[in-house]
Amino acid sequence: MSARGAGAERAAPEGVHRVRTLIANVYFVEGQAGWVLIDAGLRGTATMIRQAAERQFGRHTSPAAIVLTHGHFDHVGALDALARRWSVPIYAHPLEMPFVCGRSPYPPPDPTVGGGLVSLLSPLFPRGPYDFGARVRMLPQDGTVPSLPGWRWIHTPGHSPGHVSLFRDADRALISGDAVVSTRQESLTDVLFQLERVWRPPAYYTTDWAAAGRSVRALAALAPEYLATGHGRILHGDLMREALDRLARRFAELRPQHGRYVDQAALSDSRGVIAIPPPATAPMWWRTAGALTLVAVGIWLARANRR
């Protein structure tokens, strides 16, 4: 059973602007003294993000800061180019620091979970380590969000160790990152057409399913009015909340039942990854489909590079 029924994107929180960078979202969030960029999309999208910011805020604009929900490749791809261009600080949770300060790669993705072409392709995705240098700073321990009074960050691990979501109590606006998404990110069709459902974190990169379930329940308990996610459209209102509550209540059955990290989580600390469970054994048909997919993508990339 899926957590469908969220309804169409009807409204966005005041001062929150979504920019879709192919398969992932970034957000411009307005504060009292400027605006803040939340996440940094895919590699090669820096110009797209800058141009969108200039359309929204005027020429030569720059944010007061960049805040990361987490550091996976589709959320930090344009970060180096943007941070150098704008000369602004980058904020992340302490447990995410090893992955964005060059100390550790993320655990390997699990292509056997979630179904869909994106899951099959996940072994090709970069997993770092990324090093964004001295600009990276820890989020304040008191839960405040730099340059965004009225917002607070909430630790929502599971998809990554230092994943955070942002919440504004005044209007119950939630920026969930990948702790909860609003399209089935494992499916290329769902991603391309932005088919809506309130859904679990992208399965192939989630390395602690018990923590992911706790994070979903914590976000559902906030009863958000707006749900702005790392993948998919912004959703709003009662149908969204009902779907989020249903996902929280039934997370144990909606999460994958078999996979590398389902029964045993990857372990990490301030140094980065310290223990990874062995790979899951996929059914023969799944391994065959995965191998054929990787071969097809490899041939396509080789031909593209010769053009």
Secondary structure per residue as TSV (DSSP state, phi and psi in degrees):
chain	resnum	aa	ss	phi	psi
A	1	M	-	360.0	134.4
A	2	S	-	-98.7	166.4
A	3	A	-	-95.1	62.2
A	4	R	-	-80.0	177.6
A	5	G	-	94.5	27.7
A	6	A	-	-82.0	-18.7
A	7	G	-	82.2	170.0
A	8	A	-	-76.0	159.8
A	9	E	-	-69.0	112.2
A	10	R	-	-112.4	-25.0
A	11	A	-	-157.3	158.4
A	12	A	-	-123.7	152.6
A	13	P	-	-62.2	151.4
A	14	E	T	-58.9	129.2
A	15	G	T	76.6	11.1
A	16	V	E	-115.6	122.5
A	17	H	E	-123.2	123.5
A	18	R	E	-91.3	135.1
A	19	V	E	-125.7	120.6
A	20	R	E	-88.6	125.0
A	21	T	E	-110.5	82.1
A	22	L	T	63.7	-85.7
A	23	I	T	-111.3	-1.2
A	24	A	E	-137.2	154.1
A	25	N	E	-100.7	148.9
A	26	V	E	-121.7	161.4
A	27	Y	E	-131.4	139.4
A	28	F	E	-99.9	121.8
A	29	V	E	-118.3	121.1
A	30	E	E	-80.3	138.2
A	31	G	E	-122.1	-172.2
A	32	Q	T	-70.1	-27.2
A	33	A	T	-125.4	44.5
A	34	G	E	125.0	-152.7
A	35	W	E	-139.5	162.1
A	36	V	E	-126.7	139.2
A	37	L	E	-91.3	128.1
A	38	I	E	-105.1	112.9
A	39	D	-	69.9	170.7
A	40	A	-	-140.7	22.1
A	41	G	-	62.4	-160.6
A	42	L	S	-88.0	157.3
A	43	R	T	-60.4	139.2
A	44	G	T	90.3	1.1
A	45	T	-	-106.6	10.6
A	46	A	H	-59.2	-44.5
A	47	T	H	-63.5	-42.5
A	48	M	H	-57.9	-44.8
A	49	I	H	-67.0	-43.3
A	50	R	H	-62.7	-43.4
A	51	Q	H	-65.2	-39.0
A	52	A	H	-63.8	-39.0
A	53	A	H	-65.0	-40.1
A	54	E	H	-68.4	-34.4
A	55	R	H	-66.4	-35.2
A	56	Q	H	-80.5	-40.4
A	57	F	H	-120.3	-4.3
A	58	G	-	105.4	164.0
A	59	R	T	-64.8	148.8
A	60	H	T	63.3	21.1
A	61	T	-	-71.4	154.1
A	62	S	-	-149.1	148.7
A	63	P	-	-76.7	163.7
A	64	A	S	-75.3	-25.6
A	65	A	E	-167.4	167.1
A	66	I	E	-120.2	128.7
A	67	V	E	-115.0	131.0
A	68	L	-	-101.0	128.2
A	69	T	S	-70.3	-33.5
A	70	H	-	-170.9	178.6
A	71	G	-	-113.3	22.6
A	72	H	-	-63.6	159.3
A	73	F	H	-56.2	-33.1
A	74	D	H	-84.9	4.1
A	75	H	H	-119.8	-6.0
A	76	V	H	-130.3	10.6
A	77	G	T	-59.5	-39.3
A	78	A	T	-99.7	8.9
A	79	L	H	-64.2	-45.9
A	80	D	H	-61.3	-46.4
A	81	A	H	-64.1	-41.5
A	82	L	H	-69.8	-44.1
A	83	A	H	-64.9	-38.1
A	84	R	H	-68.8	-39.7
A	85	R	H	-66.7	-40.9
A	86	W	H	-94.9	-18.6
A	87	S	T	54.0	55.6
A	88	V	-	-123.9	155.9
A	89	P	-	-72.1	155.2
A	90	I	E	-117.7	131.1
A	91	Y	E	-115.8	138.7
A	92	A	E	-149.4	162.1
A	93	H	-	-67.9	148.3
A	94	P	G	-53.7	-37.3
A	95	L	G	-76.0	-8.7
A	96	E	G	-94.3	-12.4
A	97	M	H	-58.7	-40.9
A	98	P	H	-57.5	-29.9
A	99	F	H	-86.0	-19.5
A	100	V	H	-112.8	2.8
A	101	C	B	-119.5	19.1
A	102	G	T	81.6	12.8
A	103	R	S	-95.3	-23.9
A	104	S	-	-157.8	140.4
A	105	P	-	-77.9	162.2
A	106	Y	-	-71.8	160.4
A	107	P	-	-59.7	155.4
A	108	P	-	-61.8	143.9
A	109	P	-	-67.4	161.7
A	110	D	-	-113.4	102.4
A	111	P	T	-75.5	-5.3
A	112	T	T	-87.1	-3.5
A	113	V	S	-112.5	148.6
A	114	G	S	92.4	-24.8
A	115	G	-	68.5	170.2
A	116	G	S	92.0	158.9
A	117	L	H	-67.3	-35.6
A	118	V	H	-63.4	-39.3
A	119	S	H	-61.5	-44.5
A	120	L	H	-60.9	-34.3
A	121	L	H	-82.7	-10.1
A	122	S	G	-58.6	-28.3
A	123	P	G	-61.7	-18.0
A	124	L	G	-83.9	-12.0
A	125	F	S	-74.3	141.5
A	126	P	-	-64.6	147.0
A	127	R	-	-132.0	18.6
A	128	G	-	81.1	-163.1
A	129	P	-	-75.8	152.4
A	130	Y	-	-107.1	144.3
A	131	D	B	-130.1	105.5
A	132	F	-	-102.4	14.7
A	133	G	G	70.8	-156.5
A	134	A	G	-71.3	-10.1
A	135	R	G	-71.9	-19.1
A	136	V	E	-77.3	129.3
A	137	R	E	-131.1	157.3
A	138	M	E	-78.8	142.1
A	139	L	-	-59.7	146.1
A	140	P	-	-58.2	140.1
A	141	Q	T	-66.9	-20.3
A	142	D	T	-81.3	2.5
A	143	G	S	87.2	-1.9
A	144	T	B	-75.2	158.2
A	145	V	-	-108.7	121.6
A	146	P	T	-54.2	131.9
A	147	S	T	68.1	9.0
A	148	L	-	-130.3	72.9
A	149	P	T	-59.7	140.7
A	150	G	T	97.0	-17.4
A	151	W	E	-100.3	150.8
A	152	R	E	-135.2	150.4
A	153	W	E	-98.7	148.0
A	154	I	E	-128.1	127.8
A	155	H	E	-70.8	119.0
A	156	T	-	-128.6	68.8
A	157	P	-	-72.9	172.2
A	158	G	S	130.0	-57.4
A	159	H	S	-69.9	-36.5
A	160	S	S	-149.6	160.5
A	161	P	T	-63.3	-37.6
A	162	G	T	-107.9	27.0
A	163	H	-	-63.6	138.1
A	164	V	E	-129.5	154.1
A	165	S	E	-119.2	158.8
A	166	L	E	-117.7	139.5
A	167	F	E	-138.0	137.4
A	168	R	E	-114.6	112.2
A	169	D	T	-64.8	-31.1
A	170	A	T	-57.2	-41.0
A	171	D	T	-126.4	10.0
A	172	R	T	56.9	42.5
A	173	A	E	-85.5	129.7
A	174	L	E	-120.4	125.0
A	175	I	E	-105.4	106.0
A	176	S	E	-94.0	-5.0
A	177	G	E	58.3	-131.1
A	178	D	T	-105.9	9.5
A	179	A	S	-63.3	-36.2
A	180	V	S	-139.9	138.1
A	181	V	B	-123.4	168.8
A	182	S	S	-116.9	21.2
A	183	T	S	-151.6	156.6
A	184	R	-	-77.6	97.7
A	185	Q	T	-69.1	-18.8
A	186	E	T	-71.4	-21.9
A	187	S	-	-98.2	121.7
A	188	L	H	-63.2	-36.7
A	189	T	H	-63.1	-46.7
A	190	D	H	-61.7	-38.3
A	191	V	H	-67.6	-47.7
A	192	L	H	-63.1	-40.8
A	193	F	H	-97.5	2.8
A	194	Q	T	52.4	45.4
A	195	L	-	-66.0	133.2
A	196	E	-	-92.9	133.8
A	197	R	-	-163.9	143.6
A	198	V	-	-79.6	118.6
A	199	W	B	-136.1	160.4
A	200	R	-	-63.4	168.2
A	201	P	S	-61.6	152.2
A	202	P	-	-50.4	121.5
A	203	A	G	-67.6	-38.0
A	204	Y	G	-65.2	-23.4
A	205	Y	G	-107.4	-0.5
A	206	T	-	-83.9	121.7
A	207	T	-	-114.5	5.7
A	208	D	-	-150.2	94.5
A	209	W	H	-74.6	-30.2
A	210	A	H	-64.2	-45.6
A	211	A	H	-64.9	-38.2
A	212	A	H	-60.8	-40.4
A	213	G	H	-64.3	-42.1
A	214	R	H	-62.5	-38.4
A	215	S	H	-66.2	-42.3
A	216	V	H	-60.8	-43.4
A	217	R	H	-64.8	-37.9
A	218	A	H	-65.0	-39.5
A	219	L	H	-70.8	-39.3
A	220	A	H	-62.5	-35.4
A	221	A	H	-65.2	-19.7
A	222	L	T	-73.3	-15.4
A	223	A	-	48.9	59.4
A	224	P	-	-65.2	150.0
A	225	E	S	-89.6	-29.9
A	226	Y	E	-128.6	140.0
A	227	L	E	-126.0	106.1
A	228	A	E	-108.3	115.6
A	229	T	E	-112.5	169.0
A	230	G	S	-71.5	-20.6
A	231	H	S	-141.6	124.3
A	232	G	S	105.2	174.7
A	233	R	-	-76.1	161.7
A	234	I	-	-72.6	131.4
A	235	L	E	-115.7	161.3
A	236	H	E	-154.4	138.8
A	237	G	S	96.9	-166.1
A	238	D	H	-64.5	-43.5
A	239	L	H	-62.4	-38.8
A	240	M	H	-62.0	-47.2
A	241	R	H	-62.8	-40.7
A	242	E	H	-61.7	-42.0
A	243	A	H	-66.6	-39.3
A	244	L	H	-65.8	-42.4
A	245	D	H	-61.3	-41.4
A	246	R	H	-64.3	-41.4
A	247	L	H	-61.6	-42.4
A	248	A	H	-64.4	-44.1
A	249	R	H	-67.4	-35.7
A	250	R	T	-111.3	23.5
A	251	F	H	-59.1	-37.7
A	252	A	H	-60.0	-32.2
A	253	E	H	-94.5	-21.6
A	254	L	H	-85.4	-19.5
A	255	R	S	-76.2	163.7
A	256	P	-	-58.2	146.0
A	257	Q	S	-94.9	-18.2
A	258	H	S	-140.7	143.7
A	259	G	S	161.5	171.8
A	260	R	T	-59.3	-40.6
A	261	Y	T	-109.6	8.1
A	262	V	T	-69.9	-45.6
A	263	D	S	-97.7	-18.6
A	264	Q	S	-141.8	117.6
A	265	A	-	-79.0	153.8
A	266	A	-	-69.9	145.3
A	267	L	E	-112.7	140.4
A	268	S	E	-148.0	163.3
A	269	D	E	-143.1	-157.2
A	270	S	T	-65.3	-15.4
A	271	R	T	-88.3	-17.6
A	272	G	E	119.0	-153.1
A	273	V	E	-70.6	131.8
A	274	I	E	-119.8	-15.7
A	275	A	E	-157.7	135.6
A	276	I	-	-131.7	128.3
A	277	P	-	-67.4	159.7
A	278	P	-	-66.6	158.5
A	279	P	-	-60.9	148.8
A	280	A	-	-76.6	150.7
A	281	T	-	-91.3	114.7
A	282	A	-	-86.1	153.7
A	283	P	-	-58.5	155.3
A	284	M	H	-58.5	-40.2
A	285	W	H	-64.8	-34.4
A	286	W	H	-70.7	-41.3
A	287	R	H	-64.4	-39.6
A	288	T	H	-65.1	-45.6
A	289	A	H	-61.1	-41.6
A	290	G	H	-64.0	-43.5
A	291	A	H	-63.5	-44.0
A	292	L	H	-63.6	-38.7
A	293	T	H	-63.5	-45.8
A	294	L	H	-63.8	-39.3
A	295	V	H	-63.3	-45.2
A	296	A	H	-61.9	-43.1
A	297	V	H	-65.5	-40.5
A	298	G	H	-61.2	-42.1
A	299	I	H	-64.8	-43.1
A	300	W	H	-61.6	-44.4
A	301	L	H	-64.8	-39.7
A	302	A	H	-63.6	-41.7
A	303	R	H	-68.0	-38.7
A	304	A	H	-62.5	-38.5
A	305	N	H	-71.0	-20.9
A	306	R	H	-84.5	-12.1
A	307	R	-	-75.9	360.0
